[in-house]
């Protein structure tokens, strides 16, 4: 009887990963326009809004209609956005000012400014500690802000240049260190670095996503690899090839699909067959430069940005300028299951 029960348990566990992977397509294209480039695309899955950093502001877009709701202005060097519904506040990094701008989620008006550190870039909210953590690239640190009071708590030295990070919802925050090829673990109570480990063959880790159920982290690396770490064990357990120039990744627990948005104009879809088993199932053509993405796992929708670009003089290392009025948000959804 125990043997049969064990077989049944194993079959149920296996079926969680056994579903056939979906096939994705671009289902909608929303022309938003506006000047300037862009950075992080951050969906708010509660209000079904999307926050898009556009150099000196955040565009706030209705996820369902693709229409512009409004903008959070006065952000000099906009990069990341973090949302705290508990406090009714949003937090946006102003990298050029080494600061975080706090805004009201209802009015979209900036209410406070908190000093951060050099190259304040990504930012995330940790519900367990009710704190916001910035990832300051050139400063090799994380600025911690109390989400309710909006006050600076401290700056944590990380021992490397951080890019993106995630909250594990268990009192830990994780971030990629792009220059040392590591993942670093931060205790959100003691506000100290408690562990670090190598991304092992995955060089220049930038983007990050999380599978809380299986305790896995997904690090998208500029070397064209996604590394999967067991964050309880503190080691890489799997990897998969992705497109070139990744800057955004996501994981959908409902479909067991991981995504990598790449500057080469592809969205790599990786299916999770088991906690340590992964395979590339699709490379969806998006648009050149579409290396940032946001995922609303509640409705299994991926968003990437695109635009048309101007030219630069031959031999110039400057980025091609975004042509005014061409900025577009692409909505990507499952077409059908195989």
matplotlib code that plots the C-alpha trace (Angstrom):
import matplotlib.pyplot as plt

x = [0.0, 2.8, 4.6, 1.5, 1.1, 4.6, 4.2, 1.0, 2.9, 5.7, 3.4, 1.6, 4.9, 6.1, 2.9, 3.5, 6.3, 4.9, 2.6, 3.5, 5.2, 3.1, 3.9, 4.1, 3.2, 3.0, -0.7, -0.8, 1.3, 0.8, 2.3, 3.1, 5.5, 7.4, 11.1, 14.1, 15.3, 14.0, 15.1, 13.2, 9.6, 7.9, 4.3, 2.2, 0.2, -2.3, -3.4, -2.5, -0.3, 3.1, 5.8, 8.4, 11.5, 12.0, 15.2, 13.5, 10.2, 8.1, 5.4, 2.4, 0.4, -2.9, -1.9, -5.3, -5.8, -2.2, -3.2, -1.0, -2.5, 0.0, 3.6, 5.8, 8.0, 11.2, 13.3, 16.8, 18.1, 15.1, 15.9, 14.0, 10.6, 9.4, 5.8, 4.5, 0.7, 1.1, 2.2, 0.6, 4.0, 6.1, 9.9, 11.9, 15.7, 17.1, 20.6, 21.9, 21.0, 22.1, 18.6, 15.3, 12.1, 9.0, 5.6, 2.0, 0.5, -2.9, -1.8, 1.6, 3.1, 6.5, 6.3, 9.8, 13.4, 15.9, 19.7, 21.0, 24.5, 26.4, 24.6, 21.4, 19.8, 17.5, 15.2, 12.9, 10.4, 10.7, 7.3, 8.8, 10.9, 8.7, 11.9, 13.0, 16.5, 18.3, 21.1, 23.8, 26.1, 29.2, 28.9, 28.9, 26.2, 22.5, 20.6, 17.8, 14.7, 11.8, 8.8, 6.3, 8.2, 10.3, 13.4, 16.9, 17.9, 21.4, 23.8, 25.0, 28.4, 28.0, 31.6, 30.8, 28.7, 25.0, 22.5, 19.0, 17.7, 14.7, 13.0, 12.6, 9.7, 11.5, 13.7, 16.3, 17.1, 19.3, 21.2, 23.6, 27.1, 28.0, 31.7, 32.5, 30.1, 28.3, 25.0, 24.9, 22.4, 21.2, 19.5, 16.7, 16.6, 20.3, 21.0, 24.2, 25.5, 25.2, 26.3, 27.6, 28.3, 29.7, 27.3, 29.6, 30.1, 27.5, 29.5, 28.2, 25.0, 22.5, 18.8, 17.2, 14.0, 12.8, 10.9, 10.0, 8.4, 11.5, 14.0, 15.5, 17.0, 17.4, 20.4, 20.4, 24.0, 25.5, 27.6, 24.4, 23.6, 20.9, 22.2, 19.7, 20.8, 19.5, 19.4, 19.1, 22.2, 24.0, 25.1, 24.3, 22.3, 21.5, 22.0, 20.5, 21.5, 19.7, 20.0, 22.6, 22.4, 19.9, 18.7, 15.4, 14.3, 11.2, 9.7, 6.0, 5.2, 1.9, 3.4, 6.8, 8.3, 11.3, 12.0, 15.0, 14.5, 17.5, 18.9, 19.3, 15.5, 14.5, 12.6, 14.1, 11.5, 12.9, 10.6, 11.2, 10.8, 12.0, 13.6, 17.0, 15.9, 15.4, 15.2, 14.8, 11.5, 11.2, 13.1, 10.4, 11.3, 10.5, 12.5, 16.1, 16.9, 14.0, 16.2, 13.9, 10.8, 8.1, 6.1, 2.6, 2.5, -1.1, -2.3, 0.8, 1.7, 5.1, 5.7, 8.8, 9.6, 10.6, 11.3, 12.8, 16.3, 18.2, 21.8, 25.2, 28.4, 30.5, 32.9, 31.0, 30.4, 27.2, 23.9, 21.6, 18.9, 15.3, 13.3, 10.6, 7.1, 8.1, 8.3, 6.1, 5.1, 4.6, 2.3, 3.2, 0.9, 0.6, -0.8, -1.5, -0.1, 1.7]
y = [0.0, 2.4, 1.5, 2.3, 5.5, 6.5, 5.7, 7.9, 10.7, 10.5, 10.5, 13.6, 15.4, 14.4, 15.7, 19.2, 19.5, 17.1, 19.5, 20.3, 23.7, 26.5, 28.2, 32.0, 34.8, 38.6, 39.1, 42.9, 45.9, 49.2, 52.3, 54.6, 57.0, 59.6, 60.6, 58.8, 55.3, 52.9, 50.5, 48.2, 47.1, 46.4, 45.0, 45.7, 42.5, 43.9, 46.9, 45.5, 48.4, 48.5, 50.9, 51.6, 53.7, 56.4, 58.3, 61.2, 59.7, 56.5, 55.7, 54.1, 51.9, 50.0, 46.4, 45.3, 48.2, 49.2, 52.9, 55.4, 56.2, 58.9, 59.5, 59.9, 62.9, 64.4, 61.3, 62.1, 58.8, 56.5, 52.8, 50.6, 50.7, 49.0, 48.9, 48.7, 48.4, 48.2, 51.8, 53.0, 54.1, 53.5, 53.9, 54.8, 55.0, 58.2, 57.0, 60.4, 61.9, 58.9, 59.0, 57.2, 59.2, 58.1, 58.6, 58.1, 55.1, 56.9, 60.4, 59.4, 62.5, 62.4, 63.0, 62.3, 62.0, 59.7, 59.8, 56.4, 55.9, 56.0, 54.3, 53.5, 51.1, 48.2, 48.4, 45.9, 45.6, 43.0, 42.3, 40.4, 43.3, 46.1, 47.5, 48.6, 47.6, 49.5, 47.9, 50.5, 49.3, 51.6, 52.0, 48.2, 48.5, 48.3, 51.2, 50.2, 52.3, 51.8, 51.4, 52.9, 55.9, 56.5, 56.9, 55.7, 52.7, 51.9, 51.1, 47.5, 46.9, 43.9, 43.3, 43.6, 45.5, 44.5, 44.4, 42.9, 41.2, 39.5, 39.0, 35.3, 36.2, 34.4, 37.2, 36.9, 39.1, 37.9, 39.9, 39.2, 40.7, 41.3, 41.9, 39.0, 36.5, 35.7, 35.7, 37.4, 36.8, 39.6, 39.0, 41.6, 41.7, 41.9, 43.8, 41.9, 39.7, 36.2, 34.1, 34.3, 31.8, 31.6, 31.6, 28.9, 29.4, 32.1, 35.3, 38.8, 37.9, 40.8, 39.8, 37.7, 35.8, 33.4, 30.1, 30.3, 26.8, 25.0, 27.5, 28.3, 31.5, 32.3, 34.5, 35.8, 36.4, 38.4, 35.4, 33.9, 31.6, 31.4, 29.8, 28.2, 28.2, 26.2, 29.1, 26.8, 24.9, 28.0, 26.5, 26.4, 23.2, 23.8, 26.1, 26.8, 28.8, 32.1, 34.9, 37.7, 40.8, 39.7, 42.3, 40.8, 37.4, 36.0, 32.8, 31.7, 29.1, 28.4, 27.3, 26.3, 28.5, 30.8, 33.7, 35.7, 39.0, 39.6, 42.6, 40.4, 40.6, 37.3, 36.1, 32.7, 30.4, 27.7, 25.0, 23.6, 19.8, 19.4, 21.5, 20.8, 20.0, 22.7, 22.9, 25.7, 25.3, 28.5, 31.6, 34.0, 36.9, 40.2, 43.3, 44.5, 46.0, 44.4, 43.2, 44.3, 42.4, 42.3, 39.3, 39.2, 35.6, 36.0, 36.0, 34.5, 37.5, 38.8, 42.4, 43.7, 47.1, 48.0, 51.1, 52.3, 53.7, 56.5, 56.3, 57.4, 58.4, 55.5, 54.3, 56.0, 54.0, 56.0, 54.3, 54.7, 57.2, 56.1, 57.9, 60.0, 58.6, 55.0, 53.5, 50.4, 47.9, 44.3, 41.9, 38.2, 35.3, 31.6, 30.7, 27.0, 24.0, 21.3]
z = [0.0, 0.8, -2.4, -4.5, -2.6, -3.4, -7.1, -7.1, -5.4, -7.8, -10.8, -9.5, -8.9, -12.4, -14.0, -12.7, -15.3, -17.9, -19.7, -23.3, -23.8, -25.3, -28.6, -28.3, -30.7, -30.7, -30.2, -29.9, -30.8, -28.9, -30.4, -27.4, -29.1, -27.1, -27.2, -25.8, -25.2, -22.5, -19.8, -17.4, -18.2, -14.9, -14.8, -11.7, -11.6, -9.0, -10.9, -14.3, -15.2, -16.8, -15.8, -18.5, -17.8, -20.5, -19.6, -17.7, -16.8, -16.3, -18.8, -17.0, -19.4, -19.0, -19.5, -20.9, -23.4, -24.1, -23.6, -21.8, -18.3, -17.4, -16.7, -13.6, -14.5, -13.1, -13.1, -14.3, -15.7, -15.2, -14.9, -12.5, -10.7, -7.5, -6.3, -2.8, -2.6, 1.2, 1.4, -1.9, -3.1, -6.2, -6.2, -9.3, -9.6, -11.0, -12.0, -13.1, -9.7, -7.7, -6.1, -5.7, -6.5, -4.5, -6.1, -5.3, -7.1, -7.5, -8.6, -10.1, -8.5, -7.0, -3.3, -1.9, -3.0, -1.3, -1.9, -3.1, -4.7, -8.0, -10.9, -9.0, -11.5, -10.7, -7.7, -6.0, -3.2, -0.5, 1.2, 4.2, 5.4, 3.9, 2.4, -1.0, -2.3, -5.1, -7.0, -7.5, -10.3, -10.1, -6.3, -5.9, -3.3, -2.4, -0.9, 1.5, 2.0, 4.4, 2.0, 4.5, 5.8, 2.7, 4.8, 4.0, 6.1, 5.0, 2.2, 1.9, 0.1, -2.3, -3.4, -7.1, -9.7, -9.3, -12.1, -11.6, -8.5, -7.0, -3.6, -2.6, -0.2, 2.7, 4.1, 1.3, -1.7, -4.6, -7.2, -10.1, -9.9, -13.5, -13.1, -10.8, -12.4, -9.1, -7.4, -4.1, -1.2, 1.1, 4.4, 4.5, 8.3, 9.2, 5.9, 5.3, 2.5, 3.7, 0.7, -2.8, -5.6, -9.1, -12.1, -13.5, -17.2, -17.5, -17.9, -17.3, -15.5, -15.8, -15.7, -13.0, -12.3, -9.6, -9.2, -5.5, -5.4, -6.6, -5.1, -8.5, -9.8, -13.5, -14.4, -18.0, -19.1, -21.9, -22.9, -24.4, -21.6, -18.9, -15.7, -13.3, -9.6, -6.7, -4.2, -1.2, -2.1, -3.6, -6.9, -10.6, -11.5, -15.2, -18.1, -21.5, -24.6, -25.3, -27.8, -27.8, -25.7, -23.0, -20.6, -19.3, -18.1, -16.5, -15.1, -15.2, -12.6, -14.2, -17.5, -16.3, -19.0, -18.6, -21.0, -22.1, -24.1, -26.3, -28.2, -31.3, -31.7, -30.2, -27.2, -26.1, -24.5, -22.2, -20.8, -17.3, -17.5, -14.0, -11.3, -12.9, -16.5, -19.1, -22.9, -25.4, -27.2, -29.2, -30.3, -31.2, -33.5, -31.8, -33.0, -32.9, -29.6, -27.7, -24.8, -22.0, -20.9, -18.3, -17.3, -15.8, -14.7, -13.6, -17.2, -18.7, -20.8, -21.8, -22.8, -24.7, -26.2, -29.7, -31.8, -35.0, -34.7, -36.5, -37.6, -36.1, -37.9, -39.1, -36.4, -33.6, -30.4, -29.6, -29.4, -32.3, -31.3, -31.0, -33.7, -32.1, -32.1, -32.9, -29.4, -29.3, -26.7, -27.9, -26.2, -26.4, -25.5, -26.0, -29.3, -28.7, -26.9, -28.9]

ax = plt.figure().add_subplot(projection="3d")
ax.plot(x, y, z, "-o")
ax.set_aspect("equal")
plt.show()
